[in-house]
């Protein structure tokens, strides 16, 4: 049963060796080390708070974009033929992008790891693709349907900016 003690003894030795250089430090040196650690902790807390704020802001923008999807969808009724089909597909893709962005933001809110950040970055790309598709559909639309597609594209643009901020990119 001597084996389980070896890792504990090794850990204690490593801890002792890590603290040993501090034993030769003056009080002012220790104060500088302490202040440096406090500054680093403060900066980390500030970064976390900023990241949370960016995610919350992006979530609010995603809600606005979702409302714009609904408004745009109701304005498509005046279109006919190919322009309506293209616009409906663009709005559906925008809706999917917004829903995926909302899911990515929820993941980022609960998972501060690289996978949460990557999910937000992926959602941003999807939003950018949907925005480009909306702009193409808008070129074939007219009247209030074109205005609705423009408004939705603007909301997606703002959502893309918010997602960029939330992913740190």
N, C-alpha and C positions, 0 to 999 in steps of 0.2 A: 504494500500500500504506500510505498515511498514515492511512487510515480506521480500521484496527484499533487504532491507538495512541490515538485520541481517547477511546474508552471507558476505557482504562487510565489515561490522564492525568486524566480526569474523576474516576475512582474515587480516584486518589491525592490529588487536590485536595480531595475531600470528606473523606477520611480526615484529611488535614492540617488542614482547617478544624475537624473534630470534635475534634481533639487540641489545637488552638491555644488554646482557652480554659483548658485545664488548665495550660498553660505559665505562666500568670499566677497560679496557685494556690500557696499555701504548702504545706509538707510536711504540716501538720495537716489542711489541706483535702483533700489527696490521700489521707491516711489515712482520713478520713471517707468519701470516695468509695469507696475500696477496701473499707472495712468494710461500707458499704451494699451493694456488689456481692456481697460474701461472704454477708451476711445474706440477700439475695434468692436467691442460689444455694442456701443451706441450706434456706430455706423451700420452694423449688421441689422440692428433693430429698425433703423431708419430705412434701410433698403427693403426690408420685409414690409414695412408700412407702405412704402411707395408702390411696391409690387401689388399689394392688396388693393390699394386705391386704384391702380391702373386696371386691375381685373374687375373691380366693381363698376368703374366708369365704362368699361367695355361691355359689361353685362347690361347696363342701362341702355347703351347704344344698340345692342342686339335686340332689346325689347322694342326700341323705336323702329329698327329695321323690320322687325316682324310685323309691326303695325303697318308699315309702308307696303309690305308684301300684300297684305289684305286689301289695302286701298287700291293698289295697282291692279290686283286681280279683278276687282269690280269694274274698273275702267276699261277692261279689255273687250267688253261686250260689243262695243261699236266697231271693232275690227272684223274683217272678213278674210276668209281664205288663208293663204300662206302667211300673211303678216300676223294673223291671229294665232295660228299654230306656233309660229316662231316666238311670238311674245308670250304665249302661255308656257312654252317650254322654258323660256328665260326666267319667267317669274317662278316657276316650279323649282328650277335650279337655284334661284336666289333664296327661296324658302328653305331648301335643303341646306344651303350654305349657312344660312342664319341659324338653323336648328343645330347644325354641327358646331358652329361657333359657340352657341350657348352651352352645348355639352362639353366642349373643350375648356370653356371658361369655368364651368363647374368643376371639371377635373383639376384645373390649375388652382382653383380656390382651395381644394382639399388636398392637392398633391403638389407641393412646391418643388418637386424633383425635376430633372431634365425631361422626363416623359410628359409632365404637365405642360412645360414650356414648349415642347415640340408639338404637342397637340394643338396649342394655340397658334403656333407658326403654320402648321398644316391648314388649320381653319382659315387663317389669313389668306393663304394662297387660293383656297377654294372660293373665298369671298371675292378675291380679285378676278378669278376666272368668271364667276357669275356676273360680276359688274361688266366685264368685257362683252359677255353674251347679251346682257341687257342693252348695252350701247348699240350693238349690231341690230337687235330687234327694234330699237327705237328709230333707227334709220328708215325702217319700213312702216312705221306706225304714224298716225296723225291724230290731231285733236287732243282730247283729254287722255286718251290712251298713251300717247307720246309723252304727255306731261307726267302721267303716273309712272311711266318707265323711267323718265328723267329723275323724278323724285326718289324712286327706289334706288337708282344708281347712285344718287347723292348720299343716301343713307348707307349704302354698302361701302362707299368710299370712306365715309366717316367711321364706319365699323372697322374697315381695314386699318385705318390709322390707329384706332383704339387697340386693335389686336396686336399691331406692331409694338405699341407701347407696353402692352401686357406681356408680350413675349420677350421684351428687352431688346428687340431688334430694330 
